[in-house]
Amino acid sequence: RIHETHVFVSSLDGIIKVYEVNSQQLQCVFESEGTRSTDGSALCCRGIRGMTISNGLVYYGDDGPNVKALNWKSGLVHKLGNHNEEFGITDSLACCEGLLLASAFCLDKGLGYINVRSAEGEKYLCSLDDGETDRIMSICSSKLSDSWVIISAGVQLKVWNQTSNARYIRPDARRVKPSYYLGLTKSPRHSDVESDLESSESESELKSDDLIDDEPGAPSPSWKSWCVVV
C-alpha cells in the first residue's frame, strides 16, 4: 500500500514494514518485530491476509477473529472484534469516505460478510450479510453523489449498492437489510492462542488436500478458485 510518502508492506510471516520514499529510494523506517498490544493481551504473529491504512494506523487481518490496528510510530497494536462467531478469518480491508470495511469469514458456516466501522473512532456501524456470500478475498468501495458502492470478490463477484436512485438498481437486484451484531460493539475476544491452534489444524488439512488434488484426474475444489478486485 502507498500512503502519502510511505510504502506499507505485509508478508505471510506476519511482518509489516514501512518504507519512506527518499531521493527516489526506499528507506525502511519501521519493522513490526517487537510490537506490543496496548492492553497486554496476547499478540500472535501470523500471516497477514489483508491491510489498509487510515488516520496513521495500519489495519490488518489474519487467521484470527479480530482486526488489528497498528500505530507504527509507537509500535502499539489494539484489536477490533471482526467476527460474530468465536473463530474466523479476515481476508480483506478497505477505507472509503471515512468508513473502515473489513471482510469476515465464518469457519463454521463457510459464509462471508462485510463489517462497517467509522474510520474516526472505529465505531461499529453495521454488517452486510445476505447469508449467501462465500468467502470474500477482496473488497473495494467508491462513493458517488447519490450512491455508495462496495464490490466484494472471492468465489463470487458481488456489487453492494446503497442508493435511492432507480437508475442504479438492476431488475434482478436483491434488497439486503444491514445486520447489527451486538458482539462487535464489545471488547474483542482475546483468542489468539486458540486461533493459532485452529489455524494449525486448518493448515494441516489443507496440506492433505493438496496431496490428494495432485493425483491425476482429481477434481479441483471450487473454494480454491476466486477473483480479486484490482
C-alpha positions in Angstrom: 0.0 0.0 0.0 1.2 3.5 -0.8 0.1 6.3 1.6 1.5 9.8 1.1 5.3 9.4 1.1 5.3 5.9 2.7 5.0 2.4 1.3 3.5 -0.2 3.6 4.3 -3.9 3.0 3.0 -7.0 4.7 4.0 -10.6 4.4 2.9 -14.2 5.1 5.3 -14.4 8.0 3.3 -11.7 9.8 5.8 -8.9 9.4 4.8 -5.3 8.4 7.4 -2.9 7.1 7.1 0.8 6.4 9.4 2.4 3.8 9.9 6.1 3.2 10.5 7.4 -0.3 13.7 9.4 0.0 15.6 10.7 -3.1 14.0 8.1 -5.3 15.0 5.3 -3.0 13.1 3.3 -0.4 14.4 3.5 3.2 12.9 1.2 5.8 11.8 3.3 8.8 9.8 0.6 10.6 9.6 -3.2 11.1 6.9 -4.8 13.2 9.1 -7.2 15.2 8.7 -6.4 18.9 5.2 -4.7 18.6 3.1 -4.8 21.8 -0.6 -4.9 22.5 -2.0 -1.8 24.2 -3.9 -3.9 26.8 -1.2 -6.5 27.4 -3.2 -9.3 25.7 -1.5 -12.0 23.6 -0.3 -10.8 20.2 0.5 -13.6 17.9 2.4 -13.2 14.7 0.5 -14.9 11.8 0.4 -14.4 8.1 -1.2 -11.2 7.1 -4.1 -11.6 4.6 -5.3 -8.0 4.2 -4.2 -4.5 5.1 -5.4 -0.9 4.7 -4.2 2.5 6.0 -6.3 5.2 7.8 -5.5 8.1 10.1 -1.9 7.0 10.5 -2.9 3.4 11.6 -2.3 0.2 9.7 -5.4 -2.1 9.9 -4.7 -5.7 9.1 -6.4 -9.1 9.2 -5.2 -12.6 9.6 -6.4 -16.1 10.6 -7.9 -14.7 13.8 -11.3 -13.3 14.7 -10.1 -9.7 15.2 -8.8 -6.8 13.0 -5.6 -5.5 14.4 -4.7 -1.8 14.3 -1.0 -0.9 14.4 0.3 2.5 15.3 3.6 2.1 13.5 5.2 5.2 15.1 4.7 3.8 18.6 4.8 0.1 17.8 1.5 -0.5 19.7 -1.4 -2.6 18.5 -5.0 -2.7 19.5 -7.7 -5.1 18.4 -11.2 -4.7 16.9 -13.7 -7.5 17.0 -14.5 -8.6 13.5 -16.5 -11.8 13.8 -19.8 -12.6 15.4 -18.5 -16.1 15.9 -15.7 -17.5 18.0 -13.4 -18.3 15.1 -13.0 -16.6 11.7 -10.6 -15.2 9.1 -10.2 -11.6 7.9 -9.0 -11.6 4.3 -9.5 -8.0 3.1 -9.9 -4.5 4.4 -10.6 -1.1 2.7 -11.2 2.5 3.7 -13.5 4.9 1.8 -15.1 8.2 2.7 -14.5 7.9 6.5 -15.5 4.2 6.7 -13.5 1.2 7.5 -14.6 -2.0 5.7 -13.4 -5.5 6.8 -14.4 -8.9 5.4 -15.3 -11.7 7.8 -15.4 -15.4 7.1 -17.2 -17.7 9.5 -15.4 -21.1 9.6 -18.5 -22.9 11.0 -20.9 -21.8 8.3 -18.5 -21.3 5.4 -20.0 -17.9 4.7 -18.6 -14.4 4.4 -19.9 -10.9 5.3 -18.6 -7.3 5.5 -18.4 -5.3 8.7 -18.6 -1.5 8.5 -17.0 0.9 11.1 -16.3 4.6 11.2 -12.7 5.3 10.5 -12.7 8.1 13.0 -13.3 6.4 16.4 -13.6 2.9 14.9 -17.3 2.7 16.0 -19.1 -0.4 14.7 -22.0 0.7 12.4 -23.4 -2.4 10.7 -22.7 -5.6 8.7 -23.6 -6.5 5.2 -24.7 -10.1 5.4 -27.0 -11.7 2.9 -26.5 -15.3 4.1 -25.4 -16.4 0.7 -21.9 -15.0 0.2 -18.9 -17.3 0.1 -15.5 -16.3 1.4 -14.6 -12.7 0.5 -11.0 -12.3 -0.6 -11.0 -8.7 -1.8 -13.2 -5.6 -1.3 -13.1 -2.1 -2.6 -15.5 0.9 -2.3 -16.4 4.1 -4.0 -18.9 6.9 -3.1 -20.8 8.9 -5.7 -23.1 11.8 -5.2 -26.2 9.6 -4.9 -24.8 6.1 -4.5 -22.3 4.2 -2.3 -20.9 1.1 -4.0 -19.0 -1.8 -2.4 -17.6 -4.6 -4.6 -16.7 -7.9 -3.0 -14.7 -10.6 -4.8 -13.9 -14.2 -4.0 -15.7 -17.3 -5.2 -18.4 -14.8 -6.2 -18.2 -11.2 -7.5 -20.9 -9.0 -5.9 -21.9 -5.4 -6.1 -23.5 -3.9 -2.9 -25.2 -0.6 -3.8 -26.7 1.8 -1.3 -28.8 4.2 -3.3 -32.3 5.6 -3.7 -31.7 6.4 -7.4 -33.6 3.9 -9.5 -31.1 4.0 -12.4 -28.5 2.2 -10.2 -30.9 -0.6 -9.3 -30.9 -3.6 -11.6 -34.1 -5.6 -12.1 -32.6 -8.7 -10.7 -31.1 -6.9 -7.6 -32.0 -8.3 -4.2 -32.6 -5.9 -1.3 -30.5 -6.7 1.7 -31.2 -5.2 5.1 -28.0 -4.3 7.1 -27.4 -6.6 10.1 -26.3 -5.4 13.5 -24.3 -7.7 15.7 -24.0 -6.6 19.3 -21.0 -8.7 19.9 -19.0 -6.4 17.6 -19.7 -3.4 19.8 -18.0 -5.1 22.8 -14.3 -5.6 23.6 -12.7 -8.1 21.2 -12.2 -11.7 22.3 -8.5 -12.3 23.0 -8.4 -15.7 21.5 -5.1 -15.5 19.6 -3.8 -18.7 21.2 -6.9 -20.7 20.3 -6.9 -19.2 16.8 -3.4 -20.4 16.3 -4.4 -23.9 17.2 -7.3 -23.7 14.8 -5.0 -22.2 12.1 -2.5 -25.0 12.5 -5.2 -27.7 12.2 -6.6 -25.9 9.1 -3.1 -25.7 7.5 -2.6 -29.5 8.1 -5.9 -30.2 6.5 -5.1 -28.0 3.5 -1.7 -29.7 3.0 -3.5 -33.1 3.0 -6.0 -31.8 0.4 -3.1 -30.6 -1.7 -1.7 -34.1 -1.8 -5.0 -35.5 -2.8 -5.6 -32.9 -5.5 -2.2 -33.7 -7.1 -3.5 -37.1 -8.1 -4.2 -37.4 -11.8 -7.9 -36.7 -12.7 -8.7 -35.3 -9.2 -11.3 -32.5 -9.3 -10.3 -29.1 -8.2 -12.5 -27.8 -5.3 -14.4 -24.6 -6.1 -13.2 -22.9 -2.9 -9.7 -22.8 -4.3 -10.7 -20.6 -7.2 -11.5 -16.9 -6.7 -11.2 -13.5 -8.2 -9.9 -10.3 -6.6 -10.6 -6.6 -7.3 -7.6 -4.7 -8.8 
